[in-house]
Amino acid sequence: MHDRSSLLCPVSIRLRKTVDAKIISSNMYATKARRVLCEAYKNNMVGDGYVWMFVGWYAPKWWEEQDDFVHCTLEEMRKIVTSSYYISTESLQLSTSSELTVANITAAQYAEMYNDYLQAPKWSNYVWHRDNPLGYDTAWAIALMLDKAVSVLKTKGMRLEDFTYDDTEMGRIFFELLNETRFTGVSGPVTFRDGDRVGIAQIRQLQAGCANSSWRLHEEECFLFVNQFLTYSQAVEHCNNIGSVIASIINETEYAFISEMLQGSSDNTERHKWFIGLKKIDQSYEWEDPRFGDRVWIPSGSELNGADECVFMTADAANGWRTISCETPLQFICRMEGEFLERPVALFTDNEEGGVFEMVGNFIWPGGDVPLDHTPKIIIKDLRVHKGISSALYATMSTLAIIGILMALFFLAFNLRYREQRFVKLSSPNLNNLIILGSVLVYVTIFVGGLDSNLVSVAVEAQLCQLRVWLLSMGFVLAFGSMFSKTWRVHKIAAFKTPKRVIVKDQQLFLIVFVLLLIDVCVLAVWHIIDPMEVDTRELHEIDDSQVPNQRLIPYYEYCSCKHHIYWLATLYSYKALLLIFGAFLAWETRQVTISALNDSKLIGISVYNVIVLCTIGVSVSFVINDNPAILYIFTSCVLLFCTTITLIIVFVPKIISVYKYPDGPPTLSTGRPKNTEPRGSTVSSQSQMESLQEECKTIKQKLAEVEDENKRLKESRPLSESVIDARFKSGCDGGCGLWCAGIGCGCRADDATDTYRPEQEGTTISNNATETSRL
């Protein structure tokens, strides 16, 4: 046979779980409450996060009563109830106030008198009922109401003795007078509203407690500190006789609590040693409490290596535990499980102002947190966090860029100051100025590249996107285009050896740089007209905010982009790569021209190598760190700083050193001619070639002298005609007594065979390679 309510119980519980109920109030008898809790346990609806509320008139330990319709064991029911910490509500039966009542006694005196009556033999079959105070106050309320009714009925010509249950008029008068009745009873303040008693509601909660005030409650365990001096076995027996065991201490929290209770003396005399329930058995320690057994926790500072079997502790927690003979009489500590009872936690007094809520205890919530009335819908707030370049980082990189610009300006001042010094003059100072200008533009790119929405508005940042590309691209062309154009001039003169003078003016080199720059301008202009740069935003992986709960941080950064960004960059990179390759080719071709003041091929090779290596690494790494704007800015800025600074140092530091050592020019470049009298064009050969040709010219002069001596001898022995002599002489040198050797004029002129060699009168001179190269 099944109770109908037992069949409906599972359905009711599952329904409440479906609607996500967390605070569940029930108004039922204890038999139904046991079944409900058992079913709730099976559906995981007890414990942390749940609050159960019952009526407060159940019998003590009502959950332990046998019930065939409850399909949970007694141990399970204990676990269910003790973990639920349920709340019960009921009217306060006996006032806790010491105020005198309408009967001129206190509530405590009433209870004492009532118990005295029960001691009489004729009342021996009666027991105390918790509703007795309410019945006592009810009698007083009726008596006070009837007392008022006598005078009221008299004014209406009615008598109390004439009351009948059919007299509705007298019943109405009684009802009105009862609502006006107010007094202090043994159950508290007594008032009525619409005929219903308005009293004090008592709120209780099932909590662990101790048997009496001698015990100390810690969490759900009770401890008793016994001041008697007994041996260990006597102490164990004493604790067992009062329903407990000699104390075990299983964690640091309990140890700290007991140490605090023992405070009052820090010495280590026999009076302040306390037995605990730890004993050595077969070389290992075990607790006397069967709940814990060999689950031994030992505090730091303990010394349990002695021969004695029993263990004591003192008030000083730092000393830990020590061993002692079990026959030594000591004080000891007992332990037992706390008893779960409904304990008062609050009182609520209803009145016309809305009521008064008074706390008389503390609520204990499962899990330690106040439960919510439903499973919280965790609303995650997304907070977008801009991941950009900090002001400190921008200031640091800008400072380095300023240092680079100041260095470039120093080189510019040097170049202008010593532009007429031979070593500087041979290096084309006008082109050097363009190299410095291009380097400054690259340095300025670092300023522009660090400005993002942390420092400027988004509209300004969009304009800066295009400016960055223009500055970097044009700065590169100005610097390396000027460097390569100088090398092209050396290559043009040195590669084609000819008796004609080759004149390459600075205007031609400026034209080359202008053409390279024009190509850059055309590409960039087309790019930014048909596919302008814009500021886009990219979000990174979200992360939980460690500072604010239920908040998620979404880092994002801004970057410059356009529809065909990759293609435009590929075009610029390809063009710059071709320029570098061409520059490397020119440097290779002119490597044999050893006039350091004139030929920068080695320096160009070093610069090209640095640029190619660092740019290759930079492009590759930038794709990897693209999601971190700060790191990307640091990396790209360092690459630009290094490349530009190294290039400037390589180009200008040798010139500064040369000027410092030889203010008037190196000795190898001295010709004895006044300054600035050399013509502005000549052919160029290497120093070794010049020396070789000069030796060859000396040899030819010697041969000509030998020929002249032979002619004289022949004239003396057998006179020849002038025509024969002229023909033989002219067969040795073209045009009289001169000779072209590898395109360089050697010997004398036809109209003056006896003159010494004067090469400055030929179409090309070789008197000194510095004089010749200065004409470039």
C-alpha positions in Angstrom: 0.0 0.0 0.0 1.4 3.4 -0.9 0.7 6.8 0.6 -0.6 9.1 -2.1 1.7 11.9 -0.9 4.7 9.6 -1.2 3.9 9.1 -4.9 3.5 12.9 -5.5 6.6 13.8 -3.5 9.2 12.9 -6.3 7.1 14.8 -8.8 6.9 17.8 -6.6 10.7 17.8 -5.9 11.6 17.5 -9.6 9.2 20.3 -10.4 10.9 22.6 -8.0 14.3 21.6 -9.4 13.0 22.4 -12.8 12.0 25.9 -11.8 15.4 26.3 -10.2 14.1 26.8 -6.6 16.8 27.4 -4.1 14.8 28.6 -1.0 12.1 26.1 -0.4 9.4 26.6 2.3 7.1 23.8 3.4 4.0 23.7 5.6 3.5 20.0 6.4 3.7 17.5 9.2 6.9 15.8 10.1 6.0 12.6 8.3 5.8 14.4 5.0 8.8 16.5 5.7 11.0 13.4 6.1 9.9 12.1 2.7 10.4 15.4 1.0 14.0 15.7 2.4 14.8 12.2 1.3 13.7 12.8 -2.2 15.5 16.2 -2.3 18.7 14.4 -1.3 18.3 12.0 -4.2 18.0 15.1 -6.5 20.9 16.9 -5.0 18.8 19.7 -3.6 20.3 19.8 -0.1 23.5 21.3 1.2 25.4 24.1 -0.4 23.2 26.7 -2.2 19.9 25.5 -0.7 17.8 26.6 2.2 14.9 24.5 3.6 12.2 26.1 5.8 9.8 24.1 8.0 7.3 24.8 10.7 8.8 25.0 14.1 6.6 22.5 16.1 8.2 19.3 15.0 9.4 16.9 17.8 13.2 17.0 18.6 15.1 14.8 16.2 12.0 14.3 14.1 14.1 13.1 11.2 15.2 9.9 13.1 11.7 8.5 13.5 11.1 5.2 11.6 9.0 5.7 8.5 8.3 2.9 6.0 7.7 5.5 3.2 11.1 7.1 3.6 13.6 5.4 1.3 16.7 6.8 3.0 18.7 5.1 5.7 18.9 6.7 9.2 22.5 7.7 8.5 21.5 9.3 5.3 18.7 11.2 7.0 21.2 12.5 9.6 23.5 13.6 6.9 20.7 15.3 5.0 19.4 17.2 7.9 22.7 18.2 9.4 24.0 19.5 6.0 20.8 21.4 5.3 20.9 23.7 8.4 17.2 24.1 7.9 15.2 27.1 9.3 12.0 26.8 11.3 9.5 29.5 12.2 6.9 29.5 14.9 5.3 31.9 17.4 7.2 32.4 20.5 5.5 30.3 23.2 7.4 31.6 26.3 8.8 35.1 26.4 12.5 35.5 27.1 11.8 39.0 28.6 12.1 39.6 32.3 9.2 42.2 32.1 6.3 41.7 34.4 3.2 40.4 32.7 -0.5 41.3 33.2 -0.5 38.7 36.0 2.2 40.6 37.8 4.7 37.7 37.2 7.5 37.2 34.7 7.5 34.5 32.1 10.2 32.6 33.9 8.2 32.7 37.2 5.2 31.4 35.3 7.2 28.4 34.0 8.5 27.7 37.5 5.0 27.8 39.0 3.7 25.6 36.3 6.5 23.0 36.9 5.8 23.1 40.6 2.1 22.2 39.9 3.2 19.3 37.9 5.1 17.9 40.8 1.9 17.5 42.8 0.6 13.9 42.8 -2.7 14.8 41.3 -1.0 16.4 38.3 1.6 13.6 37.8 -0.1 12.4 34.6 0.4 15.8 33.0 3.6 17.2 31.3 4.7 20.6 30.1 3.4 21.5 26.7 5.0 24.3 24.8 1.6 25.8 24.0 0.7 26.3 27.7 1.8 29.9 27.7 -0.4 30.7 24.7 -3.4 29.2 26.5 -2.6 31.2 29.6 -2.5 34.4 27.7 -5.7 33.5 25.8 -7.5 33.2 29.1 -6.2 36.6 30.1 -7.3 38.1 26.7 -10.8 36.8 27.1 -11.1 38.0 30.7 -9.9 41.5 29.8 -12.2 41.7 26.8 -15.2 40.6 28.9 -14.3 43.1 31.6 -14.5 45.9 29.0 -17.7 44.5 27.6 -19.7 44.9 30.8 -19.6 48.7 30.7 -20.1 48.8 26.9 -23.1 46.5 27.0 -24.6 48.6 29.9 -24.7 51.7 27.7 -26.7 49.8 25.1 -29.1 48.4 27.6 -27.6 44.9 27.3 -26.2 42.6 30.0 -23.4 40.1 29.7 -25.6 37.5 31.4 -28.0 37.7 28.5 -25.4 36.5 25.9 -26.3 33.7 23.5 -24.4 32.3 20.6 -27.1 33.6 18.3 -26.7 37.2 19.5 -24.8 38.7 16.5 -24.8 42.2 18.0 -23.1 41.2 21.2 -20.7 39.0 19.2 -19.8 42.1 17.1 -19.1 44.1 20.3 -16.9 41.3 21.6 -14.9 41.1 18.4 -14.3 44.9 18.4 -13.2 44.9 22.0 -10.9 42.0 21.4 -9.1 43.9 18.7 -8.6 46.8 21.2 -7.1 44.5 23.8 -3.4 44.9 24.4 -1.3 43.6 27.3 2.0 41.9 28.1 1.6 38.1 28.6 3.9 35.2 29.4 4.2 34.6 25.6 5.2 38.2 25.0 3.2 41.3 23.8 -0.4 40.3 23.1 -2.4 42.2 20.5 -5.0 41.3 17.9 -5.7 42.3 14.3 -9.0 41.4 12.8 -9.4 38.8 15.5 -6.0 37.1 15.0 -3.3 37.1 17.6 -0.3 39.3 16.7 2.7 38.1 18.6 6.4 37.4 18.3 7.6 35.1 15.6 10.6 33.0 16.6 13.1 32.0 13.9 15.3 28.9 14.6 18.0 27.1 12.7 19.3 23.6 13.0 22.8 24.1 14.3 25.4 22.0 16.1 25.8 22.7 19.8 27.3 21.3 22.9 25.6 19.6 25.9 26.2 22.5 28.3 28.2 25.6 28.7 31.3 23.7 30.0 32.0 22.4 26.5 33.5 24.6 23.8 32.1 24.4 20.3 34.4 24.4 17.3 32.7 24.0 14.0 30.6 20.9 14.7 32.8 19.4 17.5 32.7 20.0 21.2 35.8 20.0 23.5 35.9 19.8 27.3 39.0 20.9 29.2 39.2 18.7 32.3 41.3 20.2 35.1 41.6 16.8 37.0 45.1 15.2 37.1 44.7 11.6 35.9 46.8 9.0 34.2 46.2 8.4 30.5 44.0 5.3 31.0 42.0 7.1 33.7 41.6 10.1 31.4 40.3 7.8 28.6 37.8 6.2 31.0 36.6 9.6 32.3 35.9 10.9 28.7 34.1 7.6 27.8 31.9 7.9 30.9 30.5 11.2 29.8 29.8 10.1 26.2 33.0 11.4 24.6 36.6 10.3 23.8 39.9 11.7 24.7 40.5 14.5 22.2 42.1 14.0 18.8 43.4 17.0 16.8 43.2 16.4 13.1 44.2 19.7 11.5 45.9 23.0 12.1 42.6 24.9 12.6 41.6 22.6 15.5 45.1 22.9 16.9 45.0 26.7 16.8 41.5 26.7 18.5 42.6 24.4 21.4 45.9 26.3 21.9 43.9 29.5 22.2 41.6 27.9 24.8 44.7 26.8 26.8 46.2 30.3 26.8 47.0 31.8 30.2 50.4 30.3 30.9 53.5 29.9 28.7 55.6 27.8 31.0 56.0 24.1 30.6 55.4 22.8 34.1 53.3 19.7 34.9 50.3 21.9 35.6 50.1 23.2 32.0 50.5 19.8 30.2 47.4 18.3 28.7 46.9 14.7 27.5 45.6 14.3 24.0 44.3 11.1 22.5 47.4 10.1 20.5 49.3 7.0 21.6 52.1 4.9 20.2 50.9 1.4 19.2 53.4 -1.0 17.6 55.9 1.8 16.7 53.2 4.0 15.1 50.9 6.6 16.5 47.1 6.3 16.4 44.1 8.2 17.8 41.8 6.8 20.4 38.9 8.2 18.5 37.8 5.5 16.1 36.6 8.1 13.6 40.1 9.1 12.8 42.3 6.1 13.8 45.7 6.4 12.1 44.8 9.6 10.2 47.5 11.4 12.2 48.3 15.1 11.7 51.4 16.3 13.6 52.1 20.1 14.0 55.6 21.5 13.3 57.9 21.7 16.3 56.8 18.3 17.7 59.2 15.8 19.1 57.7 12.3 19.2 60.9 10.2 19.1 61.1 9.4 22.8 60.5 6.0 24.3 57.3 7.1 26.1 54.0 6.1 24.5 51.6 9.0 25.4 51.5 12.5 24.0 50.8 15.9 25.6 50.5 19.5 24.5 50.8 22.9 26.1 49.3 26.3 25.4 52.3 27.3 23.3 51.4 26.2 19.8 55.0 26.7 18.6 56.2 23.8 20.9 54.1 21.2 19.1 53.6 17.9 20.9 55.9 15.9 23.2 55.9 12.3 24.5 55.5 11.5 28.2 54.9 8.4 30.4 51.3 7.3 30.3 51.4 6.9 34.1 52.2 10.6 34.7 49.0 12.3 36.0 48.1 15.2 33.7 45.1 17.3 32.8 43.3 16.2 29.6 40.9 17.2 26.9 37.7 15.3 25.9 36.0 15.5 22.5 32.5 14.7 21.2 30.3 15.4 18.2 28.1 18.4 18.5 24.4 17.9 19.0 22.2 19.3 16.2 19.3 21.2 17.7 17.0 24.0 16.6 18.6 27.1 18.1 17.0 30.6 18.2 18.7 33.0 15.8 16.1 35.8 15.5 12.8 37.3 16.7 10.3 39.2 14.7 7.7 41.4 16.4 4.9 42.6 14.2 3.4 46.0 14.8 1.7 48.8 13.0 5.0 50.4 11.9 6.0 47.2 10.0 7.7 45.2 12.7 11.0 44.8 14.5 13.6 42.2 13.6 15.9 41.3 16.4 18.9 38.9 16.0 19.5 36.7 19.0 22.0 34.3 17.3 23.9 33.8 14.1 22.8 32.1 10.9 25.1 29.3 9.5 24.8 28.9 5.8 25.8 25.7 3.9 29.1 26.4 2.2 29.6 29.6 4.1 27.8 31.9 1.7 24.2 33.2 1.8 22.3 31.1 -0.7 20.5 32.9 -3.6 16.9 32.3 -4.4 17.9 30.8 -7.8 20.9 29.6 -9.6 22.6 32.9 -10.6 22.8 33.6 -14.2 26.3 34.8 -14.3 26.4 37.8 -16.6 29.9 38.2 -17.9 30.7 41.8 -18.6 33.1 42.3 -21.5 35.5 45.2 -21.2 37.5 46.1 -24.2 41.0 47.1 -23.3 43.2 49.0 -25.7 46.5 47.3 -26.1 48.7 50.1 -27.5 52.0 51.9 -27.0 52.4 53.5 -23.6 53.6 57.0 -23.1 56.7 55.8 -21.3 57.7 53.5 -24.2 57.0 56.3 -26.8 59.1 58.7 -24.8 62.0 56.2 -24.6 62.1 55.4 -28.3 61.6 59.1 -29.2 64.6 60.0 -27.1 66.7 57.5 -29.0 65.4 58.9 -32.3 66.3 62.5 -31.2 69.8 61.3 -30.3 70.0 59.9 -33.9 68.8 63.1 -35.4 71.3 65.2 -33.4 74.1 62.8 -34.6 72.9 63.3 -38.2 72.9 67.1 -37.7 76.4 66.9 -36.4 77.5 65.0 -39.5 75.7 67.6 -41.6 77.6 70.5 -39.8 80.9 68.6 -40.4 80.1 68.1 -44.0 79.3 71.8 -44.6 82.3 72.9 -42.6 84.9 70.8 -44.4 83.3 70.5 -47.8 86.4 72.0 -49.4 88.9 69.7 -47.6 90.2 67.3 -50.3 89.2 64.1 -48.6 85.6 65.4 -48.0 85.4 67.0 -51.4 86.3 63.8 -53.2 83.3 62.0 -51.4 80.8 64.4 -53.0 79.6 66.5 -50.1 76.4 67.4 -51.9 75.4 63.8 -52.1 76.4 63.3 -48.5 73.8 66.0 -47.5 71.1 63.9 -49.2 72.2 60.8 -47.3 71.8 62.8 -44.0 68.4 64.1 -45.1 67.2 60.6 -45.9 68.5 59.3 -42.5 66.6 62.1 -40.7 63.4 61.1 -42.4 63.9 57.5 -41.2 64.4 58.8 -37.6 61.3 60.9 -37.9 59.4 57.7 -38.9 60.0 56.4 -35.3 58.2 59.5 -33.9 55.2 59.0 -36.2 55.1 55.2 -35.8 54.6 55.4 -32.0 51.5 57.7 -32.2 48.3 55.6 -31.7 44.9 56.2 -30.2 46.5 56.3 -26.7 48.2 59.5 -27.7 46.2 61.0 -30.6 42.7 60.7 -32.0 41.7 57.9 -34.4 41.2 60.5 -37.2 44.8 61.8 -36.8 46.1 58.2 -36.5 44.6 57.4 -39.9 46.5 60.3 -41.5 49.7 59.2 -39.7 49.3 55.7 -41.3 50.1 57.2 -44.7 52.7 59.6 -43.4 54.7 56.7 -41.9 55.0 54.9 -45.3 56.0 58.1 -47.1 58.7 59.1 -44.6 60.2 55.6 -44.5 60.1 55.0 -48.2 61.5 58.4 -49.2 64.1 58.4 -46.5 65.4 55.1 -47.8 65.6 56.3 -51.4 67.3 59.6 -50.4 69.9 57.8 -48.3 70.8 54.8 -50.4 69.9 56.4 -53.7 72.5 59.1 -53.1 75.1 56.5 -51.9 74.5 54.4 -55.0 74.7 57.3 -57.4 78.1 58.3 -56.1 79.3 54.7 -56.7 77.8 54.8 -60.2 80.0 57.8 -61.0 83.1 55.9 -59.9 82.0 52.9 -61.9 81.3 55.0 -65.1 84.8 56.5 -65.0 86.8 53.5 -63.9 85.0 50.9 -66.0 85.7 52.6 -69.4 89.4 53.5 -69.8 89.6 56.1 -72.6 91.9 59.0 -73.5 88.9 61.2 -73.4 88.1 63.0 -70.3 84.9 61.7 -68.6 83.0 64.4 -66.7 80.1 63.4 -64.3 78.8 66.4 -62.5 76.7 66.5 -59.3 73.7 67.6 -61.3 73.6 64.3 -63.1 73.7 62.4 -59.7 70.9 64.6 -58.3 68.9 63.7 -61.4 69.4 60.0 -60.7 68.2 60.5 -57.1 65.3 62.5 -58.3 64.2 59.8 -60.7 64.4 57.2 -58.0 62.4 59.5 -55.7 59.9 60.1 -58.5 59.3 56.4 -58.8 58.6 56.2 -55.1 56.2 59.2 -55.2 54.3 57.7 -58.1 53.8 54.3 -56.4 52.8 55.9 -53.1 50.5 58.4 -54.7 48.7 55.8 -56.7 48.5 53.6 -53.6 47.0 56.3 -51.3 44.6 57.6 -54.0 43.0 54.3 -55.1 43.5 52.3 -51.8 44.0 54.7 -48.9 45.2 53.5 -45.5 42.7 53.2 -42.7 42.8 52.3 -39.0 41.4 48.8 -38.3 40.8 47.1 -35.0 41.7 43.5 -34.1 40.5 41.8 -31.0 42.7 39.3 -29.2 41.7 36.3 -27.0 39.6 37.3 -24.0 41.0 36.8 -20.5 39.3 36.8 -17.1 39.7 39.9 -15.0 41.6 38.9 -11.9 40.5 42.1 -10.1 36.8 42.3 -10.9 34.6 39.1 -10.7 32.4 38.2 -13.7 34.3 40.5 -15.9 36.2 39.5 -19.0 38.9 41.6 -20.6 39.0 41.7 -24.4 42.3 43.2 -25.5 42.4 44.9 -28.8 44.8 46.9 -30.9 44.7 49.2 -33.9 46.7 48.8 -37.0 47.0 50.5 -40.4 45.6 48.6 -43.3 43.9 48.8 -46.7 42.2 46.3 -49.1 45.4 45.3 -50.9 47.9 46.1 -48.3 50.1 43.1 -49.0 50.4 43.8 -52.7 51.4 47.4 -52.2 54.0 46.4 -49.7 55.3 43.7 -52.0 55.6 46.4 -54.8 57.6 48.7 -52.5 59.8 45.9 -51.1 60.5 44.6 -54.6 61.5 48.1 -55.8 63.7 48.6 -52.8 65.3 45.2 -53.2 66.2 46.0 -56.8 67.8 49.2 -55.7 69.8 47.3 -53.1 70.9 44.7 -55.6 71.9 47.4 -58.1 73.9 49.2 -55.3 75.6 46.0 -54.4 76.5 45.4 -58.1 78.1 48.9 -58.4 80.0 48.3 -55.1 81.4 45.0 -56.5 82.4 46.6 -59.9 84.3 49.4 -58.2 86.0 47.3 -55.6 89.4 47.7 -57.3 89.3 51.5 -57.1 91.4 51.9 -54.0 91.1 55.6 -53.5 89.2 55.6 -50.2 88.2 59.2 -50.5 86.6 58.5 -53.8 85.3 55.0 -53.6 82.7 54.0 -50.9 82.2 50.5 -52.3 83.2 48.7 -49.1 81.2 50.9 -46.9 78.2 50.5 -49.2 78.6 46.7 -49.1 78.5 46.8 -45.3 75.5 49.0 -45.3 73.6 46.9 -47.8 74.4 43.8 -45.8 73.1 45.3 -42.6 69.9 46.5 -44.3 69.2 43.2 -46.1 69.8 41.1 -43.0 67.9 43.3 -40.5 65.0 44.0 -42.9 64.6 40.2 -43.6 64.6 39.4 -39.9 62.3 42.4 -39.2 59.7 41.4 -41.8 59.7 37.8 -40.6 59.5 38.7 -36.9 56.9 41.3 -37.4 54.4 38.7 -38.5 55.0 36.8 -35.3 54.7 39.7 -32.9 52.0 41.5 -34.9 49.5 41.0 -32.1 51.6 43.0 -29.6 51.8 46.6 -30.7 54.3 47.6 -28.0 56.7 44.8 -28.8 56.3 45.4 -32.5 57.0 49.1 -32.1 60.2 48.4 -30.0 61.4 45.9 -32.6 60.8 48.0 -35.7 62.2 51.1 -34.0 65.4 49.3 -33.0 65.8 47.9 -36.6 65.4 51.4 -38.0 67.7 53.0 -35.4 70.4 50.4 -35.9 70.4 50.4 -39.7 70.3 54.2 -40.0 72.9 54.8 -37.3 75.3 52.2 -38.6 75.0 53.6 -42.1 75.8 57.2 -41.0 78.7 56.0 -38.8 80.2 54.0 -41.7 79.9 56.9 -44.2 81.0 59.8 -42.0 83.3 58.6 -39.2 86.2 57.7 -41.6 86.0 61.2 -43.1 86.0 62.8 -39.6 89.1 60.7 -38.7 90.9 61.7 -41.9 90.2 65.4 -41.4 91.4 65.1 -37.8 94.6 63.5 -38.9 95.3 65.5 -42.1 93.5 68.9 -42.0 95.0 69.8 -45.4 94.4 66.4 -47.0 96.3 63.2 -46.9 99.9 63.3 -48.3 99.1 60.9 -51.1 96.7 63.5 -52.5 99.2 66.4 -52.5 100.3 67.7 -56.0 102.0 71.0 -55.1 99.4 72.9 -57.1 97.5 75.6 -55.5 94.1 74.6 -54.1 91.1 74.7 -56.5 93.2 75.0 -59.7 92.6 71.5 -61.0 90.3 71.1 -63.9 86.9 69.4 -63.2 87.2 66.2 -65.3 89.7 63.5 -65.9 90.1 59.8 -66.3 90.8 57.7 -63.3 92.9 54.7 -62.7 94.1 53.0 -59.6 97.4 54.0 -57.8 99.1 50.8 -58.8 98.2 51.3 -62.5 99.6 54.9 -62.4 102.9 53.8 -60.9 103.1 51.0 -63.5 102.5 53.3 -66.4 105.0 55.8 -65.1 107.7 53.1 -65.0 106.7 52.1 -68.5 107.1 55.7 -69.6 110.6 55.9 -68.1 111.5 52.7 -70.0 110.3 54.1 -73.3 112.3 57.3 -72.7 115.4 55.2 -72.2 114.7 53.4 -75.4 114.2 56.7 -77.2 117.5 57.9 -75.9 119.2 54.7 -77.1 117.6 55.2 -80.6 118.8 58.8 -80.6 122.4 57.7 -79.8 122.2 55.1 -82.6 121.1 57.7 -85.1 124.0 59.9 -84.2 126.4 57.1 -84.6 124.9 56.2 -88.0 125.1 59.8 -89.1 128.7 59.9 -88.3 129.5 56.6 -90.0 127.2 56.9 -92.9 125.0 59.9 -93.3 121.3 59.2 -93.8 118.8 61.4 -95.3 116.6 63.4 -93.1 113.5 61.6 -94.4 114.9 58.2 -93.4 115.7 59.4 -89.9 112.3 60.9 -89.5 110.6 57.8 -90.7 112.6 55.5 -88.3 111.9 57.9 -85.3 108.3 58.1 -86.1 107.9 54.4 -86.3 108.6 54.2 -82.6 106.1 56.8 -81.3 102.8 58.0 -82.7 102.9 61.6 -83.8 106.6 62.2 -83.3 108.0 61.2 -79.9 104.8 60.6 -77.9 103.3 57.2 -77.1 99.8 56.1 -76.0 99.9 53.4 -73.5 96.6 51.9 -72.4 94.9 55.1 -73.0 97.4 57.2 -70.9 99.6 59.7 -72.6 103.4 58.9 -72.2 106.6 60.5 -73.8 107.1 63.8 -75.5 105.4 65.7 -78.3 106.3 65.4 -82.0 107.3 69.0 -82.3 109.7 68.8 -79.3 111.5 65.5 -79.0 114.1 66.9 -76.7 111.7 68.2 -74.1 111.1 66.4 -70.9 107.8 64.6 -70.3 105.0 67.0 -69.5 101.8 65.0 -69.2 99.6 68.0 -68.3 99.7 69.0 -71.9 98.2 65.7 -73.2 94.5 65.0 -73.5 94.7 62.9 -70.3 97.1 63.4 -67.4 98.7 61.0 -65.0 100.9 63.2 -62.9 99.2 62.3 -59.7 96.1 60.1 -59.1 94.7 62.5 -56.5 95.0 65.4 -58.9 93.1 63.4 -61.5 90.4 62.1 -59.2 89.9 65.6 -57.7 88.6 66.6 -61.1 85.6 64.3 -60.6 
